[in-house]
Amino acid sequence: MSFPENNPDVVPFLDELPFWSAPFGLDLLERVKPGIHLNVLDVGTGTGFPLIELAMRLGKTCQFYGIDPAEAALERARKKADFYGLNNVSFHTSKAEHTPFSASFFHRIVSNNGFNNVDNLELALKESYRIAAPRCQFIMTMNTSGTMIEFYRLFEEALKEEGLPDSVQKMKQHIAAKRPHLSKVVSLLRKAGFRHIRKHRNSFTYRFTDGSSMLQHGFIKLAFMEPWKELVPMEKQKTVFSKTERKMNEEARKNGFFQLTIPFVIIEAEKNTR
């Protein structure tokens, strides 16, 4: 049988890997220890990656659970699981800080950038520890504070040139809130009870023809533009972003492209068995 790329019932499920999630998630998947009769949780599963891939890799003896507060995303994940016939996968509308699971239930807990977006990181990690079984393998990915440094450097220049020190401070607070320092995350993991904490650093890049192309990229517009605009007074937004765009385009003319660097870390830990 040929690959069914022209089957309208199949095609909607062939593009299930989001470009933003992929580099983090592929590294995460390589570190998950296979096994049988495992209970596996994905925190912040969204539309189902990497949980659905884990379910197909680890097999039918295991049970898989995904949590996310976004019901619309989970509905898409359910359709994917149904399409692949994964009867051992379920999805639950839940925040990471308070889950519906019993204590010591999970043998593997993963999160692909999910903890970047929780309301209370300390509570979320404590909850993960509570529902982790002894020797549970915990793996999370997170992009770190140097993310998109090329954009933020020029954005800050534009803000300063427009006499907006409060916006500069808001930008730094925004970065710190979304990308907490690695030492803070490790400290909170230890406080929750996790041990044998290991950190693996990695990075990837996105290249664009110029800054204009970057600002018009679909995912940039969808996930980043509104939070960036909120950092700037409304009456100054057009001026600041036009100036930032010109600065990015100038760099692109010098270098032949405009690049964004995305450094990230994979953190592995185990539940303390004391």
N, C-alpha and C positions, 0 to 999 in steps of 0.2 A: 504494500500500500504506500502511495506517495504521501509526502508530508502535507497535511490538510490545510495549507495556507489560504485556500480559496473557499473554505467552508465557513459560511457566515455564523454558524453556531460555535465555531472554534476560535475564530480570529479575535474576538473581544478578550480572550484570556491569554493571548500570546505576548502581550506587552505589560505583564504584571509587575515588572521590576522598575520602580521609580529611579530616575537617574541620580537624584540626590542621595537616596538611601543605599544605592548599590555599592559604592566603594567601602563604606563602613560595614555593611552587612556581609559582603563577601569575605572580609577578614574575620568577622565574627563567626561565620559558619565553619571556617576552617578550624576553629578552636573548640567547638562543641564536642564533648566526648560522646561517641555513640554508645548505645546500650539497649537492653530489652526491659520491658515492663517499667518504663520511666513515665513520670508525670512531668510535663514540660510546659512552662509558662513564658509567654512573650508579653512584656510590659510595654504598652503603647504600640500595639500591633498595627493600628491604622487599617489599611486595606489588605493586610495579611502577610506582609514580608517582614522578617524572614520565616514566620511560623509555618506557613504552608510548605515552603521548601524543606524545613526541618522535618515536618511530618512525612514527606515523601522520602527523605533520606533515612530516617530512623525507623520507620516501618510501623506495621499494624499492631505490634504488642504494646506500643506506647500510647499515652493519651496526651493530647495537646490542647492548650487553653490560651486564648488571646484576650487581653483586656485593653480597652480604650474608652474614653468618655464620648467619642464621636460615633453615634449610632449609624449615621449615613456611611461612614467608612467601614464599619463592621458589616453592614449589609452587603457591601461589595465583597468583603472578605468571605462571607458565607457563600456567596454565589461561586466564588473561585473554588472553595473547598468542595462544594456540591459538584461542580463540574469535574473535578479530579476524583470524585468518589471517596473523599476522605471522611469516613464516618466517625473517626476517632479525633476529630477536631471540633472545638466549640469556641464561640466568641461571646464575651460578656461586657456589657456596658458598665464600666467601672473606672474610677480613678485609682492611681497607684497607691495613694495614701490609705485607702480603705477598700479592701477586696473581699469578695464573698467566699474565700477559701479557708479551709481549716488549717490549723497549725501543723507545721512539719509535713506538708503535703507534696511539695515539689522537689524533684531530683535535679532538675535543670531550670534555671531562670535566666532568660536573656532579655536584652532591651537594646534595640538599635536606635540610638538617639532619643529614646523615649524619656529618659530621666532629665534631659535638657528642658523639657516642657512641663514638668510637674509644678504644682503650686507650692509644695513644701518638700524639698529634697530629703530633709532629715526624716520626716514621717514616712515618706515613700520607701526609703531604704530600711527603716525599722520594720515596715510591713513586709517587705521582701524577706527579711531575716525571719520574721514570725512564721511565714508560710513555707520557708525552706526546710527540707528534711536535713538531718545530719549529713555532712559532707556534700551537700548540694553544690553543684558547680554554678556559680553566678558569673555572668558575662554581660558587660554593658559597653556600648560605644558612646563617645561624645566628641563633638568638634570643640576645639580648644580656643583660647582667647585670641590667637593670631588669625582666626578665620577671616578671610576676605580683607586682610590687612591693607592690600593695595587700594581697595575702595575706601576704607575707613580713613586712611591717611589723607587722601585727597578731599574727602568729605569734611574732615576736621579743618583742613586748610580753608575750604570755602566758608565754613561756619565762622572761623576766626576773622576772615576778611570781611564778613558781613557784620561783625561786632556782636556775635551771639555766644558769649561764654557759657550761658545757662544751657544752651543746646549742646555744647561740647560736653558738659558735665552729664547731661541726660544720655548722650551717646555712650559715654564710658559706663554709666550705670546700666544701660541696656545690654551692653556687651557682657558685663560682669554677671548680670542676672541670667542671661541665656547660656553663658559659657563660664561656669564657676571655675575657679582655679583648681587644678588637679589636686593640690595638697588638701584643699577643703573637702573634696569628694572622698579622698582616701581617709581623711579624719572621720568623716561621717560614716563611712563603711565600718571602720574600726569601732566607732561608738555604737553602731547597731549590733556588733558582735561578729562581723565577718573577719576571717583571718586568711593567711596565705595569699595576701593581695599582691598581684603582679600587674605591671603596667607595660603596655606595648605601644610605642608611638609610631605613627605613620602619617602620610599626607598624600594629597592628590591636587591637581590643578585643573582649572577651566580656562581655556583660551578663547578670546573673542576677537573679531576683527577690530573692534574699537569699543569705547565706553558706551556709545549709543546702542550698539548691538547688545551689550550686557544689560543695559537698563530696559531694553525691550524684550529680553528673554522671558518666555512665558512663566517659568517657575520663579524667576526673580520678581516679576510683577505680582505673582500670586502670593508668595510667601514672605517677601522682604520689603517691598515698596511702602506698604501702608505703615508698618512699624517705623521705617525710616522717616516717613513724612511726619509722623506724630512727634518726632524729636524737634521739629522746626516750626516756629510760629507760622500760621497759615499765610500771612501776608508776605512772608519771606521764602516760602517753599519753592516757587517758580525760579526765583533768582538763585537760591542756593543749589538747587539740582541742575540748573543750566550751567552754572559755574563749575560744579563737580564734573558734569559730563564733558565740558570743554577740557578740563584738566586731564581726564582719562583719555580723551581723544588725542591730546598732545603727546601723552606717553605712548599711545599706540603708534603714532607716526614715527616716533623715535625708535621703538622696539620692533615694529612690524606686527604687533598684536597687543591686546590688553589682557592681562592674566590675573586670575583670582587664585590664591593659594588656600587650601582647606587642610590645616593640620588637625589630626584627631588622635584619640587614644582609645585603646581597648583595655578595659580593666577586668581582670579575672580575680575571683575570690571564692572562698569556701565558707560554709557555715561552721562556726566553731562548735566542736563536739564536747566541750567541757561539761 
